Amino acid sequence: MKLSNMKLEQKAKQYSVAIFNVATESNIETDVKNSLSFLSNSIKNLPEFRSFLLSKRVSSSDKSKAINAIFSQKCDAIVIEFIAMIEKENIVKLIPLLEKHYNTLLFEKKNVVNVSADISHDISEDKRSEFKSMLDKALNKNSEISFHINPELLGGIRLRVGNELIDASLKNHLNKLRHKMLGAK
C-alpha cells in the first residue's frame, strides 16, 4: 500500500472515531451510518458527481457548499459539517474508507457481525429469517445478512462472516472429492 493511501486510511480511522463519538453522544449512530452509506453510494454510482468532486476547476469550498445544498435533506448534519471541515481532503477516496471504519465501530458497539451468504437459488423470506436466527444463535451476535444468488454453487451455501469464509456449497464438496480422487492414484 502506498504511503499516501496509508495516510488516508489512518485519517479515515481517526475521523470515523471522532464522528462515531459525536453520533453516540447524540444517539444517532444509525442515522450517521445511513448518511455515510448514501454519500458513499452516490460517489460510487454517480460518475458526474464523482467527476465534480475530483474537478480541479471547482474550489474545495464550493464543493463543500454544493454537497451541503444537495445532500442536506438526505444526510445527517454531522456528516455535512464533517465534509465542510475536510474540504482539502480527497473526498472520493475518504468517504468510502470512512464508511467502512464507521460501520466497524458501530457493529462492535451493537454486537453485530456482517454476513454475506451466497446461495444457489432464492429462498423464501421465512427460510431467510430462520437461517438468520440460527446464525445469530451460533455466533452469539446479531447478524446483518445479505443473500446473493449464485447458481454456480449447485447447492448448499457459502458464507463470509466478517473476514472468514465458510464454504458448504455442493460445488466445493465436489471439488474436494475430485482432488481426493486424483490424489489417490
C-alpha positions as CSV (number, residue, x, y, z in Angstrom):
1,M,0.0,0.0,0.0
2,K,1.4,3.4,-0.9
3,L,2.3,5.8,1.8
4,S,-0.4,8.3,0.7
5,N,-3.0,5.5,0.9
6,M,-1.8,4.5,4.3
7,K,-2.1,8.1,5.5
8,L,-5.6,8.3,4.1
9,E,-6.5,5.0,5.7
10,Q,-5.2,6.3,9.1
11,K,-7.0,9.6,8.7
12,A,-10.3,7.7,7.9
13,K,-9.9,5.7,11.1
14,Q,-9.3,8.8,13.2
15,Y,-12.2,10.7,11.5
16,S,-14.5,7.7,11.9
17,V,-13.8,7.5,15.7
18,A,-14.4,11.2,16.1
19,I,-17.7,11.1,14.1
20,F,-18.8,7.9,15.9
21,N,-18.2,9.6,19.3
22,V,-20.3,12.6,18.3
23,A,-23.0,10.4,16.9
24,T,-23.0,8.3,20.0
25,E,-23.4,11.4,22.3
26,S,-26.4,12.4,20.2
27,N,-27.7,8.8,19.9
28,I,-27.9,9.0,16.1
29,E,-25.3,6.3,15.2
30,T,-27.6,4.6,12.7
31,D,-28.6,7.9,11.0
32,V,-24.9,8.8,10.5
33,K,-24.3,5.3,9.2
34,N,-27.1,5.7,6.7
35,S,-25.8,9.1,5.7
36,L,-22.3,7.9,5.1
37,S,-23.6,4.9,3.1
38,F,-25.8,7.2,1.0
39,L,-22.9,9.6,0.3
40,S,-20.5,6.7,-0.5
41,N,-23.0,5.1,-2.8
42,S,-23.5,8.4,-4.6
43,I,-19.8,8.7,-5.1
44,K,-19.6,5.2,-6.4
45,N,-22.7,5.1,-8.6
46,L,-22.9,8.7,-10.0
47,P,-19.9,9.4,-12.3
48,E,-20.9,13.0,-12.8
49,F,-20.9,13.6,-9.0
50,R,-17.5,11.8,-8.7
51,S,-16.1,14.0,-11.5
52,F,-17.4,17.1,-9.8
53,L,-15.7,16.1,-6.6
54,L,-12.4,15.4,-8.4
55,S,-12.5,18.6,-10.5
56,K,-9.6,21.0,-10.1
57,R,-11.7,23.8,-11.5
58,V,-14.1,23.9,-8.6
59,S,-12.7,25.1,-5.3
60,S,-12.9,22.9,-2.2
61,S,-15.1,25.5,-0.5
62,D,-17.6,25.5,-3.5
63,K,-17.6,21.6,-3.5
64,S,-18.5,21.7,0.2
65,K,-21.3,24.2,-0.3
66,A,-22.7,22.1,-3.2
67,I,-22.6,18.9,-1.1
68,N,-24.4,20.8,1.6
69,A,-27.1,22.1,-0.8
70,I,-27.6,18.7,-2.5
71,F,-27.4,16.3,0.5
72,S,-28.7,18.4,3.4
73,Q,-32.1,16.7,3.1
74,K,-30.6,13.1,2.8
75,C,-27.7,13.3,5.1
76,D,-27.4,14.0,8.8
77,A,-26.0,17.3,9.8
78,I,-22.9,15.7,11.4
79,V,-21.8,14.3,8.1
80,I,-22.5,17.5,6.2
81,E,-20.5,19.5,8.8
82,F,-17.7,17.0,8.6
83,I,-17.4,17.4,4.8
84,A,-17.2,21.1,5.2
85,M,-14.3,20.7,7.6
86,I,-12.3,18.3,5.4
87,E,-12.6,20.3,2.2
88,K,-8.8,19.9,1.4
89,E,-9.1,16.0,1.6
90,N,-9.8,13.7,-1.3
91,I,-13.5,13.1,-0.5
92,V,-13.9,10.5,-3.3
93,K,-11.4,8.2,-1.6
94,L,-12.0,9.2,2.0
95,I,-15.8,8.8,2.3
96,P,-15.9,5.0,1.4
97,L,-13.0,4.4,3.9
98,L,-14.8,6.5,6.5
99,E,-18.0,4.5,5.9
100,K,-16.1,1.2,6.3
101,H,-14.4,2.2,9.6
102,Y,-17.5,3.8,11.0
103,N,-19.5,0.6,10.3
104,T,-16.9,-1.5,12.1
105,L,-17.2,0.7,15.2
106,L,-21.0,0.6,15.0
107,F,-21.1,-3.2,14.6
108,E,-18.7,-3.7,17.5
109,K,-20.8,-1.5,19.7
110,K,-24.1,-3.2,18.8
111,N,-22.5,-6.7,18.8
112,V,-23.4,-7.1,15.1
113,V,-21.5,-9.1,12.5
114,N,-21.7,-8.5,8.8
115,V,-22.5,-11.7,6.9
116,S,-22.7,-12.3,3.1
117,A,-24.5,-15.5,2.1
118,D,-24.2,-17.0,-1.4
119,I,-26.9,-19.5,-2.2
120,S,-27.6,-21.5,-5.3
121,H,-31.3,-20.4,-5.6
122,D,-33.6,-18.0,-4.0
123,I,-35.3,-19.0,-0.7
124,S,-38.4,-17.7,1.0
125,E,-38.4,-14.9,3.5
126,D,-39.4,-17.4,6.2
127,K,-36.3,-19.5,5.4
128,R,-34.1,-16.4,5.4
129,S,-35.4,-15.4,8.8
130,E,-35.0,-18.9,10.2
131,F,-31.4,-19.0,8.9
132,K,-30.6,-15.6,10.4
133,S,-32.0,-16.8,13.8
134,M,-29.8,-19.9,13.7
135,L,-26.8,-18.0,12.6
136,D,-27.3,-15.3,15.4
137,K,-27.5,-18.1,18.0
138,A,-24.4,-19.9,16.7
139,L,-22.4,-16.7,16.5
140,N,-23.8,-15.2,19.7
141,K,-24.2,-12.0,17.8
142,N,-26.8,-10.2,15.8
143,S,-26.0,-10.7,12.1
144,E,-26.6,-8.2,9.3
145,I,-27.0,-10.7,6.5
146,S,-27.3,-10.2,2.8
147,F,-28.2,-13.0,0.4
148,H,-26.8,-13.3,-3.1
149,I,-27.9,-15.9,-5.7
150,N,-25.1,-17.8,-7.3
151,P,-26.3,-20.8,-9.4
152,E,-22.7,-22.0,-9.8
153,L,-22.7,-23.3,-6.3
154,L,-25.1,-26.0,-7.4
155,G,-26.5,-26.3,-3.8
156,G,-25.6,-25.5,-0.2
157,I,-24.3,-22.2,1.0
158,R,-21.1,-20.1,1.1
159,L,-20.8,-17.6,4.0
160,R,-18.5,-14.7,4.5
161,V,-18.7,-13.9,8.2
162,G,-16.6,-10.8,8.8
163,N,-13.3,-11.8,7.1
164,E,-13.9,-15.5,7.4
165,L,-15.1,-17.7,4.5
166,I,-17.2,-20.8,5.2
167,D,-17.9,-22.8,2.1
168,A,-20.5,-25.5,2.5
169,S,-21.5,-25.5,-1.2
170,L,-22.0,-28.6,-3.3
171,K,-19.5,-27.2,-5.8
172,N,-16.9,-27.0,-3.0
173,H,-17.6,-30.5,-1.8
174,L,-17.4,-31.9,-5.3
175,N,-14.1,-30.1,-5.9
176,K,-12.6,-31.6,-2.7
177,L,-13.8,-35.0,-3.7
178,R,-12.3,-34.7,-7.1
179,H,-8.9,-33.6,-5.6
180,K,-9.0,-36.6,-3.2
181,M,-9.7,-39.0,-6.1
182,L,-7.0,-37.5,-8.2
183,G,-4.5,-37.8,-5.3
184,A,-5.4,-41.4,-4.6
185,K,-3.9,-42.7,-7.9
